[in-house]
Amino acid sequence: MKNHKLQKSIRLACVIFAVLVSVTSLMFVNSAFGATVTITVDATKVIGSNKLSPAFMLDWEWKTFSSSSAQKQLATNGGFKLVRLFSVRIEPCSQWYESTKTGTFNWANVDALVKSIFAAGAEPLICFGKFPSANGKLQVPRGMAYNPATINLPYPATYAAYVAEWVKHFKAAGLAVRYYEIVNEPYFYFGWDTAETKLIGNFATLFNTVARSIRSINPSALIGNDAFLQKKFLNYFVTYGDNLDFIDLHKYGLTESGGTDATAFNAARTGLFTKETACWYTLDQARQIWSSKRGKTLPTIITESNFSYAWINGSDPRIQQMAGAVFTALVDREAVLRGIQSSIYYVLASSPTAQGGSRGYGMINSDNNRPWYPYYVQSWLGKSLAPGDQLLSFSSSLSGISGFAWIHNKITYFMLISELTSAVTVYFKGLSGNLNFSRIDNTISYLTPKVQTGVVSSTQSFAVNGYTVAIFEDPPSTTPPPPPPSTTYFADGFESGNFGSWTGTSFSSGETVVVVTSTVRSGLRSGRFASNGGSGEEKAFCYKSVNLGEVYVRGYFVGSGLPLTDNGDTLYLLRLTGTQTLVCAGIRRDAGVDRWVVYVRNGANWYGYVSNLSAPVPQIGRWVCVELHWKMSSTQGLVELYVNNLKIISLSGINTGYYGNATGVDFGLPYVGDVQKDILLYADDVIISQSHIGL
């Protein structure tokens, strides 16, 4: 960090972690003060799937990590999956030659560090370039010229050639580096205010040139920039910028001016998530803007996070204390609930000796290579929480006590976070047997931090003493549970020869809906839905009335009419309706390619088209299984699309509850838009369910 944090007046903090527990009710009773809180966790309600993996940054301390077997082991033990680096800290270019756009490189330090990161089970994220301060010049290799026309930036082609040397080297060395950022905190160049200036355009030109150079060498590269949520940047870049592969943001609890623990904790929950400012969008707003304009929902990475970025008078001592651990847990909780892929802790290690009394920003004491409290929060999650783990419903009746629960390897875990300074007593309800726990709290000094472990019976009380983070493990019962009841709501293979089991059919002039025997997947019959491309909007579908807060609808489809012709051509195969249309799933042509897509509500408005550019191109020349999953919630809505039982689209943390339950399922061709050709679709083996159906 150093002096580049000086002018960060608008840094807000980024992620609460939400991961949630098993059919239980936990009661907190303060025997001294009579306070009671009930926490309810319901293992029968899966609210989503986890995407988060813990991560850390190596800034100035990269050399220590490279030479420290103890720190490498702590990184491995913690289950960290991503490590962020600044190119300028490990600069391999000793001299750049502007006239030839070449340089003298020594890759020894870079290679050793990158190999150490891979060996620890993680992968590197390389951030190219940073500004030392506002109005300062972008830090570049010695000998590289600055472009006087753009002020403080190098020539785009020159900088792209320099970055290309990194990417070419990794390719030649067999190092599968995928993640890149182009310039750390570029608002040091174009400012934090709301004014649109030509500096945004200057930077976008640099970014675009560098990004295209990277992708020309490594088409699998994933590229981002941490100004994504800044309004004036995103408003410009969404139109004129090159493709981005992930949303990138920084999240701190407190600024140089300091503040209370409560201020930092609140920033973990709300900053850049629920509080729009004059200069910054919320994460959901920025996601929707990009998705609406570009037709792609981007994953999110928090590329820096810590309790405070204050540095002028030394780092905030609370970083390594329980306040820092609670902040870290809250950030992680929010990250899980909002479907964030990584939260990068700034930084892995720091030295109280080298800092002159200040302990720096690390979660490990590099003087003795012993963890401070925040490390334990991250490592617990790194070992027990994996992408794809089911998240369970969790609620608390008392502000200041929160938690999250999940299932990993058939074991239920839950984390308990107390922001309260007073003691409370915890009683467990709904659990049976013994619970294994690990806990950190204020009863043991952060100067000699220690994890308290033990076993508590689910019928006994559990004391919480002020600031606390604890993780519980509920081992599975040795007695297998009874099979779940059937959740199939409706099934039809059109074997009756008509649509009598459906509520009805609907078709526009020139379109047809019939049952046929000519093309079937199973049995003797299938549904046939045809559109003749004669008008702007057409329809041919059957529909079923339902009343469900969560619904899966699956069908098999085969037909003709692909590929579509023009960008924007759209045909939906599945649609859910309430008082308004809730979500549609089908195929849309974008940038000259057909894509599987969902179009979904977020509150009263449309979230936009959501696709997965890495998913297989839609083909309906042979039977394909398509399944749509929709879950109603005002804050934790979920939409997923499966093709041949492979989940290719997942969107969580949106408001799908504005128009209530799904009351109708439309099947076939509920919407064909701007398609000026015949579309012929056969469909079979329809199931409407309240659980995943599959093939």
C-alpha atoms as one frame of an Amber mdcrd trajectory, in Angstrom:
protein
   0.000   0.000   0.000   2.423   2.736   1.235   1.785   6.288   0.011  -0.524
   5.222  -2.798  -3.325   4.980  -0.193  -3.037   8.652   0.839  -5.867  10.122
  -1.188  -8.366   7.272  -1.062 -11.271   9.288   0.289 -13.931   7.137  -1.220
 -12.819   3.617  -0.375 -15.562   1.628   1.169 -15.317  -1.863   2.523 -16.353
  -4.941   0.609 -17.771  -8.151   1.708 -19.743  -9.744   4.467 -19.461 -13.496
   4.240 -22.698 -15.431   4.202 -22.574 -19.165   4.375 -25.370 -20.807   6.338
 -26.238 -23.849   8.685 -28.485 -26.949   9.115 -32.108 -27.213  10.142 -31.533
 -25.697  13.495 -32.577 -22.971  15.790 -29.907 -21.449  18.010 -30.829 -19.387
  21.031 -28.508 -16.794  22.549 -29.277 -15.942  26.168 -27.263 -13.478  28.206
 -27.771 -14.804  31.698 -26.433 -11.597  33.232 -28.517  -9.150  31.207 -31.400
 -11.324  30.028 -30.826 -10.668  26.314 -32.087 -13.376  23.989 -31.510 -13.926
  20.320 -32.742 -16.737  18.126 -30.818 -17.822  15.084 -32.663 -20.087  12.694
 -30.893 -22.249  10.184 -32.861 -24.466   7.832 -31.029 -27.274   6.043 -34.092
 -27.963   3.918 -33.716 -24.556   2.273 -30.717 -24.343  -0.018 -30.330 -20.673
  -0.958 -27.562 -21.014  -3.506 -24.099 -22.372  -4.157 -20.810 -20.931  -2.979
 -18.365 -19.292  -5.384 -15.869 -17.848  -2.874 -12.292 -18.964  -2.286  -9.960
 -17.057   0.094  -7.013 -15.204  -1.420  -4.216 -12.849  -0.416  -1.857 -10.233
  -1.828   1.917 -10.037  -1.885   3.062  -6.420  -2.115   6.501  -5.344  -0.877
   6.833  -8.605   1.036   7.012 -10.860  -2.037  10.712 -11.512  -1.428  10.030
 -12.772   2.081   7.392 -15.157   0.778   9.699 -16.489  -1.933  12.375 -17.359
   0.621  10.150 -18.475   3.535   9.152 -22.128   3.645   6.998 -21.338   6.706
   4.913 -18.730   4.876   4.520 -21.003   1.865   3.273 -23.748   4.174   0.806
 -21.373   5.841  -0.473 -20.387   2.396  -0.907 -24.054   1.498  -2.563 -24.915
   4.821  -4.973 -22.009   4.449  -6.391 -23.235   1.160  -5.824 -19.914  -0.611
  -6.609 -20.032  -4.333  -5.510 -16.658  -5.738  -2.462 -14.448  -5.035  -2.275
 -10.885  -6.356   1.067  -9.309  -7.327   2.190  -5.885  -8.566   4.422  -6.062
 -11.645   6.338  -3.007 -10.455   7.376  -4.746  -7.211   8.957  -7.725  -9.015
   9.999  -5.791 -12.124  11.964  -8.148 -14.412  12.801  -5.442 -16.971  16.035
  -3.632 -16.128  16.035  -1.495 -19.286  13.423  -0.712 -21.925  14.352   0.457
 -25.419  11.656   2.734 -26.737  12.868   2.778 -30.344  12.556  -0.996 -30.761
   9.853  -1.635 -28.146  12.010  -4.306 -26.534  13.737  -4.654 -23.196  16.312
  -6.507 -21.144  14.546  -9.004 -18.878  15.627 -11.298 -16.060  12.759 -13.618
 -15.146  14.407 -15.493 -12.272  12.500 -13.771  -9.438   9.195 -13.792 -11.304
   9.454 -17.479 -12.162  10.437 -18.509  -8.645   7.542 -16.570  -7.141   4.925
 -17.784  -9.631   6.061 -21.394  -9.185   5.812 -20.995  -5.393   2.243 -19.756
  -5.764   1.255 -22.692  -7.965   2.975 -25.092  -5.549   0.822 -23.703  -2.714
  -2.340 -24.665  -4.626  -3.117 -21.120  -5.785  -2.651 -19.186  -9.001  -1.278
 -15.664  -9.542  -3.097 -12.502 -10.537  -0.629 -10.033 -12.086  -1.500  -6.335
 -11.862   0.436  -4.317 -14.438   1.306  -0.765 -13.457   0.297   1.576 -10.671
   0.467   5.249  -9.819   2.555   6.347  -6.798   0.091   9.165  -6.019  -2.570
  11.354  -7.534  -1.232  13.278 -10.540   1.828  11.013 -10.566   3.172   9.137
 -13.542   2.280   5.482 -14.143   5.234   3.449 -12.908   6.950   1.871 -15.928
  10.328   0.210 -16.612  13.405   2.393 -16.894  13.759   3.792 -20.400  10.058
   3.721 -21.310   8.802   7.068 -22.619   5.652   8.902 -21.585   3.198  10.201
 -24.160   2.986  14.000 -23.771  -0.460  13.984 -25.371  -1.983  11.836 -22.619
  -0.042  13.138 -19.593   1.505  10.602 -17.190   0.749   7.584 -19.391   3.149
   5.720 -21.680   2.398   5.204 -25.364  -0.263   2.457 -25.603   1.607   0.373
 -28.188   4.807   0.569 -26.134   3.160  -0.502 -22.881   1.288  -3.271 -24.710
   4.613  -4.557 -26.075   6.055  -4.582 -22.540   3.063  -6.490 -21.109   3.185
  -8.885 -24.053   6.698  -9.893 -22.984   5.257 -11.159 -19.683   2.504 -13.155
 -21.353   4.862 -14.625 -23.970   7.321 -15.590 -21.263   4.691 -17.390 -19.188
   3.564 -19.274 -22.289   7.105 -20.288 -23.191   7.899 -21.289 -19.591   4.771
 -23.433 -19.317   3.326 -21.291 -16.491  -0.457 -21.170 -16.840  -1.003 -17.603
 -15.645  -4.581 -16.571 -16.454  -5.503 -13.528 -14.348  -4.376 -10.006 -15.215
  -5.289  -6.464 -14.196  -4.330  -3.483 -16.301  -3.256  -0.647 -13.963  -4.027
  -0.527 -10.252  -6.466   2.226  -9.207  -6.480   4.286 -12.415  -8.620   6.923
 -10.701  -5.275   8.299  -9.491  -4.973   9.336 -13.143  -8.486  10.465 -14.061
  -9.767  11.454 -10.611 -12.480  10.491  -8.115 -15.009  13.192  -8.989 -18.019
  12.871 -11.270 -16.679  14.994 -14.110 -16.287  13.229 -17.455 -12.892  14.090
 -18.900 -10.761  13.079 -21.850  -8.465  11.340 -19.360 -10.983   8.481 -19.212
 -10.624   8.101 -22.969  -6.836   8.206 -22.707  -6.855   5.416 -20.186  -9.410
   3.350 -22.127  -7.182   3.524 -25.203  -4.243   2.259 -23.152  -6.362  -0.488
 -21.588  -7.830  -1.644 -24.899  -4.435  -1.816 -26.587  -2.895  -3.802 -23.739
  -5.892  -6.139 -23.373  -5.886  -7.010 -27.067  -2.158  -7.669 -26.934  -2.621
 -10.070 -23.989  -5.464 -11.946 -25.682  -3.584 -12.250 -28.958  -1.012 -14.347
 -27.094  -3.252 -16.039 -24.527  -6.927 -16.193 -25.596  -7.774 -17.779 -22.227
  -6.535 -14.749 -20.270  -8.958 -13.177 -17.767  -8.642  -9.392 -17.554 -10.107
  -6.831 -15.145  -9.715  -3.336 -13.719 -10.548  -2.105 -10.218 -12.243   1.155
 -11.323 -15.230  -0.887 -12.562 -17.746   0.532 -10.044 -16.742   4.169 -10.560
 -19.612   5.835 -12.400 -17.723   7.989 -14.860 -15.399   5.122 -15.728 -18.099
   2.495 -16.245 -20.402   4.876 -18.137 -17.617   5.422 -20.660 -16.006   2.013
 -20.665 -19.178  -0.036 -21.154 -19.473   1.592 -24.589 -15.869   2.163 -25.635
 -13.861  -0.338 -23.606 -12.600  -3.764 -24.577 -14.057  -6.915 -23.029 -13.671
  -7.499 -19.311 -13.654 -10.952 -17.748 -14.319 -10.072 -14.117 -15.539  -7.190
 -11.971 -12.727  -5.911  -9.811 -13.050  -3.743  -6.692 -11.225  -2.719  -3.517
 -12.849  -2.860  -0.088 -11.584  -1.324   3.141 -13.379  -0.673   6.421 -11.724
   2.593   7.455  -9.803   5.399   5.763  -6.839   7.520   6.837  -9.151   9.476
   9.158  -9.883   6.345  11.193 -13.170   5.522  12.885 -14.849   3.116  15.265
 -15.050  -0.642  15.027 -18.754  -0.287  14.306 -18.014   1.976  11.339 -15.687
  -0.635   9.851 -18.179  -3.453  10.465 -20.935  -1.478   8.783 -18.645  -0.791
   5.821 -18.096  -4.538   5.459 -21.848  -5.014   5.066 -22.832  -1.999   3.006
 -19.924  -0.258   1.261 -20.209  -0.651  -2.533 -23.048  -3.124  -1.983 -26.055
  -1.170  -0.747 -24.858   2.451  -0.748 -24.729   4.251  -4.072 -22.807   7.540
  -3.963 -22.394  10.431  -6.352 -19.258   8.787  -7.750 -19.774   5.054  -7.242
 -22.343   2.491  -8.347 -23.236  -0.426  -6.121 -22.002  -3.827  -7.248 -25.489
  -4.907  -8.360 -25.972  -1.712 -10.363 -22.624  -2.114 -12.116 -23.328  -5.779
 -12.842 -26.653  -4.890 -14.413 -25.209  -2.054 -16.518 -22.568  -4.352 -17.978
 -24.994  -7.225 -18.489 -27.568  -5.030 -20.215 -25.013  -3.491 -22.575 -22.690
  -6.432 -23.141 -24.984  -9.434 -22.573 -22.622 -11.035 -20.082 -22.721 -11.437
 -16.303 -19.197 -11.063 -14.956 -17.752 -12.816 -11.903 -16.470 -10.537  -9.146
 -13.098 -10.431  -7.403 -12.325  -8.197  -4.432  -8.694  -7.482  -5.244  -7.866
  -5.681  -1.977  -9.546  -5.798   1.414  -8.560  -5.004   4.999  -9.892  -3.375
   8.159  -8.169  -0.056   7.314  -5.779   1.398   4.762  -4.442   4.156   7.087
  -0.652   4.458   6.781   0.622   7.998   7.485   0.927   7.409  11.237   1.374
   3.658  10.865  -1.171   0.975  10.196  -4.233   0.582  12.415  -3.350  -1.802
  15.284  -6.862  -3.270  15.176  -6.028  -5.032  11.883  -4.413  -7.930  13.739
  -6.803  -7.834  16.689 -10.227  -9.454  17.005 -11.806  -6.365  15.417  -9.835
  -7.167  12.272 -10.892 -10.810  12.423 -14.572  -9.894  12.787 -14.302  -7.456
   9.871 -12.690 -10.170   7.757 -15.456 -12.652   8.592 -18.156 -10.096   7.759
 -16.490  -9.330   4.429 -16.295 -13.029   3.613 -19.910 -13.540   4.631 -21.088
 -10.818   2.294 -18.912 -12.178  -0.494 -20.542 -15.583  -0.274 -24.085 -14.182
  -0.259 -23.346 -12.013  -3.277 -21.702 -14.725  -5.337 -18.205 -13.211  -5.274
 -15.420 -15.445  -6.532 -12.439 -14.263  -4.437 -11.709 -11.820  -1.638  -8.016
 -10.898  -1.595  -6.703  -9.988   1.842  -4.142  -7.148   1.791  -1.540  -8.559
   2.654  -0.336 -12.031   3.669   2.450 -11.027   6.088   4.061  -7.991   7.672
   6.822  -7.294  10.185   6.307  -5.236  13.375  10.083  -4.790  13.509  10.358
  -3.472   9.964   7.310  -1.251  10.429   8.904   0.568  13.371   6.214  -0.337
  15.898   3.283  -0.493  13.519   2.315  -4.052  12.636   1.541  -3.399   8.998
  -1.386  -4.978   7.182  -0.519  -8.665   7.300  -2.444 -11.597   8.721   0.856
 -13.331   9.527   3.681 -11.931  11.678   6.698 -12.279   9.380   9.103 -11.835
  12.322   8.159 -15.275  13.681   5.824 -16.579  10.934   2.955 -16.978  13.404
  -0.598 -16.163  12.327  -2.577 -13.247  13.650  -6.328 -13.640  14.190  -7.552
 -12.762  10.660  -5.526 -15.643   9.210  -7.603 -18.191  11.100 -10.845 -16.847
   9.622  -9.489 -17.184   6.101  -7.866 -20.572   6.626 -10.982 -22.094   8.225
 -12.928 -21.226   5.121 -10.135 -22.279   2.796 -10.192 -25.775   4.310 -13.938
 -26.296   4.739 -15.662 -24.237   2.017 -15.319 -24.899  -1.703 -16.908 -23.470
  -4.854 -20.133 -25.329  -5.527 -20.901 -26.095  -1.871 -24.579 -25.650  -1.036
 -25.450 -22.599   1.083 -28.187 -22.977   3.672 -30.809 -20.553   4.983 -29.737
 -18.520   8.030 -31.429 -15.709   9.972 -30.789 -13.891  13.248 -33.207 -11.936
  15.415 -30.477  -9.787  17.005 -28.315  -7.205  15.312 -24.654  -7.835  16.010
 -24.848 -11.622  15.829 -24.624 -13.137  12.372 -23.453 -16.280  10.690 -23.656
 -18.512   7.687 -23.818 -22.214   6.979 -22.961 -24.598   4.205 -22.497 -28.259
   3.346 -19.037 -29.475   2.394 -18.302 -33.133   1.721 -21.670 -34.044   3.288
 -20.771 -32.250   6.534 -22.685 -29.208   7.745 -20.511 -26.281   8.807 -21.560
 -22.969  10.215 -19.671 -19.861  11.226 -20.729 -17.632  14.082 -19.723 -13.934
  14.133 -20.249 -11.684  17.140 -19.785  -7.920  16.760 -20.974  -7.409  20.348
 -18.614  -6.382  23.133 -20.738  -8.100  25.791 -20.942 -11.804  26.571 -23.884
 -13.963  25.513 -24.771 -17.594  26.020 -25.651 -19.784  23.087 -28.118 -22.636
  23.134 -28.518 -24.943  20.159 -31.862 -26.171  18.968 -32.586 -28.578  16.164
 -29.181 -30.251  16.325 -28.323 -33.608  17.812 -25.121 -35.117  19.077 -21.810
 -33.322  19.527 -20.496 -30.323  17.599 -16.792 -29.817  16.972 -15.753 -26.167
  17.190 -12.798 -23.833  16.696 -13.012 -20.326  18.129 -11.045 -17.090  18.413
 -12.105 -14.271  20.741 -10.906 -11.487  23.017 -10.165 -13.788  25.951  -6.693
 -14.457  24.495  -4.489 -11.512  23.500  -3.827 -10.956  19.817  -0.125 -10.676
  20.730  -0.188 -14.403  21.501  -3.179 -15.527  19.417  -4.492 -19.032  19.894
  -7.354 -21.047  18.486  -9.605 -22.586  21.121 -10.942 -25.974  20.052 -13.314
 -28.442  21.628 -16.547 -30.358  21.461 -19.878 -29.103  22.721 -23.066 -31.110
  23.007 -25.939 -29.672  21.045 -27.943 -29.791  24.284 -25.419 -27.671  26.192
 -24.850 -23.926  26.229 -21.919 -22.241  24.472 -20.401 -19.026  25.839 -19.559
 -16.144  23.494 -17.279 -13.529  25.038 -17.390 -10.268  23.091 -15.853 -10.156
  19.616 -15.885 -13.748  18.409 -15.514 -15.771  15.239 -16.193 -19.500  15.569
 -16.660 -22.338  13.122 -18.744 -25.389  14.005 -18.807 -28.791  12.371 -21.909
 -30.962  12.611 -20.820 -34.470  11.568 -23.377 -36.437   9.558 -25.553 -38.939
  11.337 -24.531 -42.579  11.009 -28.180 -43.397  10.391 -29.090 -42.544   6.810
 -32.073 -40.182   6.503 -35.258 -41.407   4.880 -35.546 -40.675   1.165 -37.027
 -37.238   0.477 -40.607 -37.067  -0.722 -41.165 -36.607  -4.421 -40.972 -32.982
  -5.479 -42.331 -33.470  -8.998 -45.173 -31.031  -9.526 -46.129 -31.916 -13.100
 -44.900 -34.234 -15.852 -46.046 -34.748 -19.416 -44.653 -36.504 -22.482 -47.649
 -35.607 -24.684 -48.669 -39.299 -24.767 -52.354 -38.362 -24.419 -52.228 -37.043
 -27.968 -53.351 -33.562 -26.937 -52.647 -30.728 -24.488 -55.409 -31.757 -22.066
 -53.075 -31.977 -19.074 -51.881 -28.422 -19.701 -53.845 -25.326 -18.758 -53.892
 -24.219 -22.374 -51.987 -23.239 -25.518 -51.210 -19.885 -27.122 -49.968 -18.996
 -30.609 -49.840 -16.002 -32.908 -51.153 -15.849 -36.467 -49.133 -18.148 -38.723
 -47.680 -20.218 -35.835 -48.780 -23.731 -34.787 -48.897 -25.892 -31.641 -49.686
 -29.600 -32.155 -48.925 -33.077 -30.814 -47.138 -35.319 -33.346 -45.756 -38.837
 -33.698 -43.061 -38.095 -36.277 -40.193 -37.001 -34.007 -40.127 -38.268 -30.413
 -37.554 -38.755 -27.684 -39.511 -41.313 -25.667 -42.907 -42.930 -25.977 -44.953
 -42.355 -29.109 -45.589 -38.600 -29.172 -44.046 -35.171 -28.682 -45.096 -31.532
 -28.857 -44.428 -29.585 -32.063 -44.076 -25.782 -31.965 -43.500 -23.843 -35.192
 -42.845 -20.183 -36.039 -42.755 -18.899 -39.617 -40.694 -15.739 -39.083 -43.382
 -13.597 -40.592 -43.500 -10.800 -37.994 -41.391  -9.072 -35.357 -42.727 -11.024
 -32.361 -44.242 -14.492 -32.562 -45.297 -17.231 -30.131 -46.282 -20.896 -30.107
 -46.411 -22.586 -26.703 -48.399 -24.523 -24.127 -48.703 -23.331 -20.549 -49.374
 -24.734 -17.094 -50.749 -22.837 -14.089 -48.697 -23.265 -10.894 -48.144 -21.370
  -7.639 -44.537 -21.901  -6.583 -41.863 -19.844  -4.838 -39.176 -22.068  -6.279
 -39.475 -24.011  -9.517 -37.417 -26.177 -11.833 -38.748 -26.787 -15.330 -37.036
 -29.198 -17.692 -37.658 -30.324 -21.240 -35.939 -31.999 -24.174 -35.811 -30.122
 -27.471 -34.808 -30.849 -31.056 -35.517 -28.918 -34.219 -34.205 -26.605 -36.903
 -33.638 -22.915 -37.520 -30.189 -22.352 -35.995 -27.952 -20.527 -36.273 -29.942
 -17.321 -35.957 -29.200 -14.587 -38.479 -28.931 -11.140 -36.923 -27.583  -9.861
 -33.628 -30.523  -9.512 -31.249 -32.495 -12.405 -32.782 -34.038 -14.216 -29.822
 -36.109 -17.308 -29.162 -37.151 -18.512 -25.711 -37.911 -22.133 -24.910 -39.003
 -21.667 -21.294 -40.698 -18.804 -19.493 -42.031 -18.292 -15.968 -44.719 -15.736
 -15.266 -46.322 -14.164 -12.217 -48.215 -10.907 -12.269 -45.537 -10.054 -14.852
 -42.985 -12.124 -16.763 -40.362 -13.317 -14.244 -37.674 -15.040 -16.297 -37.102
 -16.388 -19.800 -34.538 -18.908 -21.028 -33.480 -19.685 -24.555 -31.140 -18.640
 -27.352 -30.023 -15.175 -28.475 -27.548 -14.091 -31.136 -24.906 -11.638 -29.952
 -21.673 -10.507 -31.617 -22.336 -12.926 -34.447 -22.675 -15.998 -32.206 -25.714
 -17.834 -30.826 -25.678 -17.995 -27.016 -27.712 -19.709 -24.343 -29.261 -16.873
 -22.365 -31.614 -16.037 -19.512 -33.520 -12.771 -19.230 -34.566 -12.126 -15.647
 -36.248  -9.601 -13.382 -34.365  -7.827 -10.609 -37.078  -6.096  -8.641 -39.454
  -4.159 -10.874 -36.841  -3.839 -13.597 -35.086  -6.241 -15.913 -31.604  -7.399
 -14.880 -30.842  -7.889 -18.549 -29.578 -10.712 -20.696 -27.257 -13.112 -18.906
 -25.116 -15.545 -20.876 -21.951 -17.597 -20.535 -19.496 -16.969 -23.347 -17.554
 -20.117 -22.473 -20.622 -22.373 -22.702 -21.118 -24.552 -25.788 -22.832 -22.870
 -28.738 -26.534 -23.884 -28.805 -27.351 -26.803 -31.100 -30.864 -28.183 -31.579
 -30.144 -30.580 -34.443 -30.266 -33.383 -31.868 -32.103 -33.756 -28.569 -30.836
 -31.365 -25.914 -31.955 -31.210 -22.276 -32.671 -27.695 -20.978 -33.582 -27.003
 -17.337 -34.430 -23.624 -15.796 -34.300 -23.029 -12.024 -35.882 -19.936 -10.447
 -36.137 -19.092  -6.755 -38.148 -16.208  -5.336 -36.479 -13.915  -2.792 -36.316
 -10.158  -2.369 -32.599 -10.316  -1.510 -31.314 -13.789  -2.349 -33.105 -14.588
  -5.583 -31.544 -17.275  -7.738 -31.705 -18.152 -11.438 -29.829 -21.069 -13.004
 -29.781 -22.657 -16.446 -28.647 -26.219 -17.114 -27.939 -27.646 -20.570 -27.540
 -31.428 -20.658 -27.309 -31.282 -16.866 -24.337 -28.892 -16.985 -24.993 -25.634
 -15.140 -23.898 -22.936 -17.574 -25.547 -19.848 -16.038 -26.020 -18.944 -12.377
 -27.188 -15.585 -11.072 -27.715 -15.078  -7.339 -28.325 -12.285  -4.851 -30.983
 -10.505  -6.938 -34.554  -9.468  -6.164 -36.816 -12.071  -7.768 -39.616 -11.511
  -5.263 -41.074  -8.227  -6.523 -43.856  -9.904  -8.546 -44.422 -12.815  -6.181
 -44.615 -16.532  -6.885 -44.355 -18.133 -10.285 -47.955 -18.755 -11.346 -47.383
 -19.928 -14.896 -44.922 -22.087 -16.850 -44.735 -21.459 -20.624 -43.145 -24.205
 -22.724 -42.210 -24.393 -26.402 -41.709 -21.079 -28.174 -43.240 -18.517 -25.789
 -41.341 -15.713 -27.523 -39.632 -15.444 -30.901 -38.259 -11.957 -31.523 -36.985
 -10.502 -34.818 -36.251 -13.958 -36.250 -36.891 -13.768 -39.989 -36.770 -17.491
 -40.703 -38.731 -20.636 -39.897 -38.168 -22.121 -36.442 -39.355 -25.707 -35.940
 -39.146 -27.163 -32.444 -40.091 -30.586 -31.109 -40.284 -31.002 -27.325 -40.719
 -33.988 -25.031 -40.490 -35.268 -21.450 -41.498 -32.094 -19.619 -41.148 -31.991
 -15.840 -42.022 -29.172 -13.429 -40.480 -29.766  -9.994 -39.335 -28.108  -6.788
 -35.910 -29.767  -6.898 -33.243 -30.307  -9.509 -34.366 -32.765 -12.184 -31.374
 -33.489 -14.409 -31.294 -35.784 -17.411
